Amino acid sequence: MDLQKSDRHQDTAPRASELRASDADRDRIADLLRDALAEGRLTSDEHAERVEGVLAAKTVGELEVFIRDLPAAHQHRAAPAFAAAPNRPTVGAIPADPDDNVVAVFSSAVRKGRWRAGRRIHAYAIFGSVEIDLSEALFEYQQVAIKTFSFCGSVEVRVPENVSLRGTGGGVLGSFEVDNLDSTEPNAPVVYVDGWAVLGSVEARPKRGRLVADILDRVHHKVQHKVDKGLRKHLDR
C-alpha cells in the first residue's frame, strides 16, 4: 500500500524545469544576460527584451529559454572558493578620525545615492534617525568602518549585495542587528559596522538587486566602448 502511494507520488512529482522560479533564479539568469551584453553576444534591444521576459517568467524552464543560445548556459561552473572576510578591519587600514559624520538629534540625516564612501563613517542618532545607504556609493577603499551610536533613535545601514558585511556591537534595552554577508569576489569591499543601541536600534543588511557602483561602471564603460567601436566601423563603410 505504502509502495503504491510512493509510486504515484513519484509519477506526479514535477520535473526540475517545472519548478517555480525563485528571485535567486531570476537574478542568476539576469547576471548571465548582463555578461552576454558586455561581451557583445546580445544587442541592447535583445538584452532588454530578455530581461523583461526573465522578470515575467514563472518556472525554471521558462528562465532557461532566455540563455539556451549562450555559452554560459552550457558551462558547469564550480562553486568559487573564497576566504571569508575577517571580523575586524586590518590594523592601520582605517584612520582614527572619521571621513564623514552623520548626526541626527531630534531630526533625520541621510547619505544615499551616488556618493563616495570614506574609510570611516560615524553615525549618531539621538531621538532621531540616520540612514546610510551604500547601495549606489562609490567605494574607493576596500575596507569601510561605520561607527554607530543610537539613543532613543535608529541607525539604518544598507550595502550592495556583492560586498562583505560584518558587525560587532550590542544593544542596551535596544537592538543591534547586522546581517553577516560574504562576497564571492576576492577584491570586494568589506563594510564593518559596530557600536551601540541604547533604547534604540542599529540595523545593517544588504539591499536586494544592488551591486557595487564602480563595478557596474566598469561594465557600462566596456559595453559603451563596444557600442562606440561598432558605430565607428559602421560609419567607416
C-alpha positions in Angstrom: 0.0 0.0 0.0 2.7 2.5 1.0 4.8 1.5 -2.0 1.9 2.2 -4.3 1.4 5.6 -2.8 5.1 6.3 -3.2 5.0 5.3 -6.9 2.0 7.6 -7.5 3.8 10.4 -5.8 6.9 10.0 -8.0 4.8 9.9 -11.1 3.2 13.3 -10.2 6.4 14.9 -8.9 7.3 18.0 -11.1 10.4 17.9 -13.2 13.2 20.5 -12.4 12.1 22.7 -15.3 8.6 22.8 -14.0 9.5 24.1 -10.5 8.5 27.6 -9.6 11.4 30.1 -10.2 12.7 32.0 -7.2 14.1 35.5 -7.1 17.6 34.0 -6.9 17.0 32.0 -10.1 15.9 35.2 -11.9 19.0 37.1 -10.6 21.3 34.3 -11.9 19.8 34.5 -15.4 19.9 38.3 -15.3 23.6 38.2 -14.4 24.3 35.9 -17.4 22.4 38.2 -19.7 24.3 41.2 -18.4 27.6 39.4 -19.1 26.4 38.5 -22.6 25.6 42.1 -23.3 29.1 43.2 -22.1 30.7 40.5 -24.4 28.7 41.7 -27.4 26.7 38.5 -27.7 23.4 40.4 -27.3 22.4 43.8 -28.6 20.9 46.3 -26.2 17.4 45.6 -27.6 17.8 41.9 -27.2 19.1 42.3 -23.7 16.2 44.5 -22.7 13.7 42.1 -24.3 15.1 39.1 -22.5 15.4 40.8 -19.1 11.7 41.7 -19.4 10.9 38.0 -20.1 13.0 36.9 -17.1 11.0 39.1 -14.8 7.8 37.7 -16.0 8.9 34.0 -16.0 7.1 31.7 -13.6 9.1 28.5 -13.8 12.8 27.5 -14.0 12.2 26.1 -17.5 10.9 29.4 -18.7 14.0 31.1 -17.4 16.4 28.7 -19.2 14.9 29.6 -22.6 16.5 33.1 -22.4 20.1 31.8 -22.1 19.9 28.5 -24.1 21.8 30.1 -27.1 24.6 31.5 -24.8 27.8 29.6 -24.0 27.3 30.4 -20.3 24.2 28.2 -20.2 26.3 25.1 -21.1 29.2 25.7 -18.7 29.2 23.9 -15.4 30.8 26.4 -13.1 32.4 25.2 -9.9 31.5 27.0 -6.8 34.0 29.8 -6.3 36.5 29.3 -3.5 37.0 32.4 -1.3 38.2 33.3 2.1 35.7 34.7 4.5 36.2 38.4 5.4 37.8 38.9 8.8 35.6 40.1 11.7 37.9 43.2 12.3 39.5 45.7 9.9 43.2 45.3 9.1 45.4 47.2 11.5 46.2 50.6 10.1 43.6 50.3 7.2 41.1 52.6 9.0 42.0 56.1 10.2 41.2 57.2 13.7 39.3 60.3 12.5 36.1 59.9 10.5 35.9 61.0 6.9 32.2 61.7 7.4 29.9 62.4 10.4 26.2 61.7 10.0 24.3 63.2 13.0 20.6 63.3 13.8 19.4 65.0 17.0 15.6 65.2 17.2 15.8 65.0 13.4 16.8 62.8 10.5 20.0 62.5 8.4 20.6 60.6 5.2 23.5 59.6 3.0 22.4 57.9 -0.2 22.7 58.0 -4.0 26.0 58.4 -5.8 28.4 59.4 -3.1 32.0 58.4 -2.3 32.3 56.2 0.8 35.2 57.1 3.1 37.2 54.7 5.2 35.5 55.7 8.4 32.0 57.0 8.9 30.5 58.0 12.3 26.7 57.8 12.7 24.9 59.2 15.7 21.1 59.2 16.2 19.8 60.9 19.3 16.0 60.9 19.3 16.3 60.8 15.6 17.1 58.6 12.6 20.1 58.1 10.4 20.1 56.3 7.1 23.4 55.4 5.4 22.7 53.8 2.0 25.9 52.5 0.3 24.0 50.6 -2.4 24.9 53.1 -5.1 28.0 54.6 -3.4 31.5 54.6 -5.0 34.0 52.5 -3.0 37.5 54.0 -3.2 38.7 51.7 -0.4 38.3 48.0 0.2 37.6 48.4 4.0 35.0 50.8 5.3 34.2 51.1 9.0 30.9 52.6 10.3 30.8 53.5 13.9 27.2 53.8 15.2 25.5 55.1 18.3 21.8 55.2 18.7 20.0 56.6 21.8 16.2 56.5 21.5 16.7 56.6 17.8 17.6 54.5 14.8 20.6 53.9 12.5 20.0 52.0 9.3 22.8 50.9 7.0 22.2 49.4 3.6 25.0 47.8 1.5 25.3 46.3 -2.1 24.8 42.6 -2.4 28.3 41.9 -3.6 30.3 43.2 -0.6 31.1 41.5 2.7 29.4 42.8 5.8 30.5 42.4 9.4 29.0 43.6 12.7 30.3 44.0 16.2 28.2 45.8 18.8 25.3 45.4 21.2 22.0 46.8 22.5 21.1 48.1 25.9 17.3 47.9 26.0 17.6 48.2 22.3 18.5 46.1 19.2 21.8 45.8 17.3 21.3 43.6 14.2 23.8 43.1 11.4 23.4 40.5 8.6 26.8 38.9 8.1 27.5 38.7 4.3 30.4 37.1 2.5 31.2 38.3 -1.1 32.5 35.7 -3.6 34.6 38.4 -5.2 38.1 38.4 -3.8 38.6 42.2 -4.0 35.1 43.2 -2.9 34.8 45.9 -0.3 34.2 44.9 3.4 31.9 47.0 5.5 32.3 46.8 9.2 29.5 48.1 11.4 30.0 48.5 15.2 28.6 50.5 18.1 25.7 50.5 20.5 22.0 50.9 20.5 20.6 52.3 23.8 16.8 52.3 23.9 17.1 52.4 20.1 18.1 50.3 17.1 21.0 49.8 14.8 20.4 47.6 11.7 22.7 46.8 8.7 21.8 44.5 5.8 22.3 44.1 2.0 19.9 45.9 -0.4 18.5 43.5 -2.9 19.4 43.9 -6.5 22.2 46.4 -5.8 25.9 45.9 -6.7 29.0 47.9 -6.0 28.6 51.0 -8.3 32.2 51.2 -9.5 32.0 47.6 -10.7 28.8 48.5 -12.6 30.6 51.5 -14.1 33.3 49.2 -15.5 30.7 47.0 -17.1 28.9 50.1 -18.5 32.2 51.5 -20.0 33.0 48.2 -21.5 29.6 48.0 -23.2 29.8 51.6 -24.3 33.2 51.0 -25.8 31.9 48.1 -27.9 28.9 50.2 -29.0 31.2 53.1 -30.0 33.5 50.8 -31.8 30.6 49.3 -33.7 29.3 52.7 -34.7 32.7 53.8 -35.9 33.1 50.6 -38.0 29.6 51.2 -39.5 30.4 54.9 -40.4 33.7 54.0 -42.0 31.9 51.7 -44.5 
